[in-house]
Amino acid sequence: MDFPSVEQSLSLTRADFDLNTFRRLIAQKGLVVQWQQTAECPCQPKSVDRGFDLTDIDDVDSGTGNVLGCPVCKGSGLIYHSPQDVQAIITSAEGEYLNARFGGYREGLVSITLNPEHLPVFGDRFTLKDSVMLYRETITMVEGKNIYDLRFPIASRTVTLATGEATHDIIYLHIADKDTGLAVVGGDHTEDWRGPAQGYEITADGKFQRNNINRLEDGMRVSLTYFIHPAYTVVSYPNSIRDTRIRKKSNVDKHVPMPVRVQAKLEFLELEG
C-alpha cells in the first residue's frame, strides 16, 4: 500500500542553512589541528569487525590478528597516512568517571566540527598544534642509545610571567639511582643538567637527547614531565546524515553536505587490564 504525502508549496520563504557562514566561523575561530587519516594495515589476516578495532580496545574474539613485527603499523593494525593541517571547532569536553589500574579518571571526550570536505573515520587522529597539556613519563637510559622517542613529541609553551616572557618544554626531570632503582634525594636536574655539554637537551623534532653518559648513566631511570600537543582519537562515525537540501539563487533544491561532527577522546587515556 502506498502512502503519498500531501504536496507542499515551495515558493514561500524558507530557512536554509548558510554553509558559507559556517565556513567563515571555522576560518575565524577554528583551532589548527593536524588530521591523520587511517587505513587498515594489510598485515592483518582478517578484516576488522565493522571497522571498529582500535589498539586500546579488547577484541571479542581470539585477538586482533595484528602482526607485532610489522614495520609499517608496529602491530597496531592501522596505518596513519595523509597528514594535513585543517581547522576545526573543538567543543564539549566531557565524560564519565571511569576506573583504571591507576585509579579513577574522567575520560576526556570532545566534539570536533569540520568543513564537509574533511570527512574522518573511526580511529583517525587529530593533534591540536597550537594547544598544549602536560604529560608524565619515565624512561630508562640504554647503553649505546642517546636519542629517545617519547610517547609524544615534546612541545614548547611560551608564557608571559612577572619576570618576563619564558619558554618551557620539560618542566621537571628527576633521576633514580641506577643500582637501587630508588629516587635520588635532590635528584631534580630540570635546569642544571640541560645543555650540549651537561646532561640532556631537546631535538628539533621533540625527542629527548642524552648528552652526558656520566650524568645520565646506562640503566638509570628518568622521570619526565613535559608539554605535549594533545592528540585525540576519533571514537564515533561522522554525522554525515546532517546533510540537507537548500534552494538559494535557484528554482530547484540542491543537496548540500553539512559540516561534519565527530567525537574523539584523548589518545593516552587508555584502559589497561
N, C-alpha and C positions, 0 to 999 in steps of 0.2 A: 504494500500500500504506500502510495506517495503522500507526502505532507508538504505541499507547496506553501511557501511563505507569502505574506501579503506584500505586494510591491510598494516600495517607499520612494518618495521623490528625493532625488539627489541634487536638486537645484537650489535648496535652501542653504543658508550659512552653516558651515561645518567647522569643527575644531580639528585641525590636523597637526600632527607633530612636526615641529620645525627642526630637522636634523642639523641644519647649519648653525642654529643657535647652540645646540648641544656641542657641536664640534668646537665652537668658539670657547665654550666653558672648559672643555678638556684642554684646549691650547693655552688658555689663560691660567687655569688653576690646577691642571693635572700635574702629578709628580712624574719625573723622568724615571722609568723603570727599564731594566734590561729583560726582554722577553726571550726565553729559551724554549723552543718547541721540543717535543719528544716524539720518538718513534720506537716501535718495538724492535729490540735487538734480534737479529736472525740467529743468534746463538741458542735461543730458546727452542726446545724440541716441540713445544706446543704453543698455540696462541693463548694469550691471557684471557681470562673469562670476562667478556664484555668490556675489555679494555680497562678494568679497574685495578689490576695488580700494581701495588707500589712496594718499594723495598721495606717500608716500616709497617706493613700490614700483613699479618699471617695469612697464608693461603688456606683454603678449606680442604684441599686435597693433600697429597704427599709432599708437596713443595712447589715452588715456582718453576723449577726446572732450569734456573739460570746457571750458566757455566761460570764458576767463580774465577777461573783463569782467563776469561775473555779480555783481550787487550783493549777493546772498544768500550764496553759498558761496565767493566770491572765487576761483573756479577750482579749488577742492579737490574738487568733485563731491559733497561731503557737507554736510548741514545739521545743525548741533548744536541740539538742542531739549530742552525739558522739564527744565532743570537742577533737581536737588533734592539735598538733603543726606541721606545714608544712612550707616549704619555697616557696616564690613567688617573682616574679619580679613585682614591682609596678612602673607604668609609667603613663604619660599623665594626670596629674591633670589639669582638665579643667572644663568649664561650662559656662552657660549664666547667665546674671544678672536677678534675679527674685525678685518679690515684695512679702513681707510678712508683718504681722502686726507690726513688729519691724523695717521695712524699707527694702531697697534693699540689696541683697547679691548675691554673686556668688556661685552657687551650686557646691560643690567640687566633681567632678567625677574622678575616677582613673580607669586605666586598670590594672587588676590583671591577670598575666600569671602563670599557674601552670603546674606541671607534669600531664601527661594524666590520671593517676590513681586518681587524685584529681578532681573529677567532681562535681562542685557545682550546685545549682539550685536557681531559683529566691527566694530571701528572706534569703538566708544563710548569716551568719555574719563572717567577717574577722576582727580580732583585731591585730594591729601592736604591738607586745610585746616589741620591742626594741626602739620604737619611742614614742614621747610624744607631746602633744599640750596642750594649756591652755583652761580651761572651767570655766564658771561662773555660780553660783547657789546661791539661797537664801533659807535657811531652817528656820523652826520655832521650838524652843525648846518646847517639850511636857512634861507635868507632868508625872513623873514615867518612862521616856524614856531617856536613856543615850547613846545608840548606834544608829547611824543614817546611813542608806543606802542612799548614794547619787546616783544621776542618773548613774554615772560611778564610779568604784573604784578609789580611789586616788592613783596616781603613783608618783614615785620619779625620780628626774633627778640630776645627778652629773655633775658639770661643773668645769672647771679649770679657776680661776679668778686671777687677780693681787694679791689678798690677799691669794691665795691658793685654794685648792680643796674644793668645797662646795656641799652639797646635799640638795635639796629643794623638797617640796611636795605642801603644801599650801603656796602660796606666798602673799596672802592678806586676812585678816579677819576683818570685820567691823560690829559693832553691832548697833541695833536700840533700842530706849527706849521702854520698854515693855508696857508702858502705852499709850504713844502718837503715837508710831509707827514711829517716826522721827529718822533719823540717828543721833547718838550722836557725837557732835563735839569732835574730838580727840578719836573717838571710834575705831581706828585701834589697834587691840590687836594681831597682827600676831605672834609676838615673846614673848611678856611679859606674855601672858596667856597660854603659851604652857608648858606642863609638867604634871606629875602624880598628883601633888597637886595644880596645877594652874587652868587652865580653860578647856583645851582640849588636846588630843593627837590623833594619827592615829593608828588604829589597824593593825595587820599584814595583814589582807585581804582588806585593803584600805577603812575602814569605819571611820566615824567621831565619836569620843568618847568624851562625855561631862564628865568632872571630878569634876567640882565645880559648883553646882547649885546656889551658892551665886553670882557668876560672870555671868555665862550663865543661866539666870533665866528662869523659865517657862513662855512661851508666848513671849519670846524675839526672834526677827528675826535676823538672822546672815547671812551676805553676805560673800561668799567664792569664791576665785579664786584659782584654783588648777590644777595640772598636771593630765592628763589622758592619757591612751593608746588609740589612735584613733580607733574607731570601724566603719567599713564600711558594708553597707547592699547591697547585690547583686541586681541590678535592670535590669539585662538582662540575657538571657539564654546563655549558653556557646557556643563558636564557634566550636562545635564538627564536623561541616561539613568540617573543615580543614583537616580531616583525609586524608591520602594519601596511595599510593602503592609504595613500593620500591623493588629493586632487588639487594641485597647485599649478596655476597657469596652464591648465589642461582641462579638456572636456571629459576625460576618462580617468578612472582610478589607476594608480601606479603603485606597484609593490615596492616598498622601501625597507631595506634592512635597518633594524633599530640598533642603538648602542648595545654592546654585549656586556653582560654582567656574570661574574663567576665568584665563587667563594674560594679562599685559599688560606692555608694555615702556615705558621712559622715552621720552616724546614727542620729546625733542630728539636722541635717538640715531638719526639718520637717515643711512643710507649715501649718499654722493654719488659720482657717477662722475667 
